[in-house]
């Protein structure tokens, strides 16, 4: 958690967009009542959520969440990497994955 | 091809606890498939030079809080870069973190779901506002307690700030004890002081 999520001189909305996308994904995942919520899209948070709720790590919903996390580049949990211009939000891919996760959560 | 490996962040200032990790940086010249991106922040040397030139906060962070672990050519790449350029983007960064705070606070008030994540984002907005302000004042503070170490300091229940820190660890590491509804409510109330503090930072930086 210690690295700074700082984006200086870059595209201002990029930082906020990426967190907004994460907020939307978490809202979808946490629509389903489970023992414990998903707290973030870091590797540690996804691992915790998977184990706390007794989910299969190879299940479709867990895989989809890991995939969207990778797209958003929160997986590295090295937060300074959330900021540089190289890591553009791939909005279309993220939206598609969010819809897939919603379907999986709805079907759960 | 030269490679330089560094540790940086909390471990370099001894600010560690059971939830801390060790931040690692790899500076490379080209593709480095042998380096695990989940363990290292991987940057090309040219990119690091550019961050240095623009006075990016991450460059300042590395300049002030990093330790060389390995050098393939015997040189200390970061030390040889010298002092980063002056940080000049407090205005845009402050707006960004204020937006993050406002959106997270609104989301927190709208729903009882995802509260840990919203509090984690509020921690990020507060901490980064303070750190960027300290850079703008040319008195850098990278501690996770930076909001209490800048002048004007954040006036806030410190126990509630500890809950924000726990939320951040839960979100970024999946580590720690879950937040209770009472803790969420207490922290939700405590962060009401944050917008006026952010306004103060803004006006101080502009003066």
Interface residues (C-beta under 8 A of the other chain):
Chain A: X1 X2 X3 X4 X5 X6 X7 X8 X9 X12 X15 X16 X19 X20 X22 X23 X26 X27 X30 X31 X36 X37 X39 X40 X42 X43 X44 X45 X46 X47 X48 X49 X75 X76 X77 X78 X79 X80 X81 X83 X84 X86
Chain B: X8 X9 X10 X15 X19 X20 X21 X23 X37 X38 X40 X41 X47 X51 X54 X55 X56 X57 X58 X61 X87 X88 X89 X92 X93 X95 X96 X99 X100 X103 X104 X107 X111 X113 X114 X116 X117 X118 X120 X121 X124 X128 X131 X132 X142 X144 X167 X168 X169 X170 X171 X172 X173 X174 X175 X178
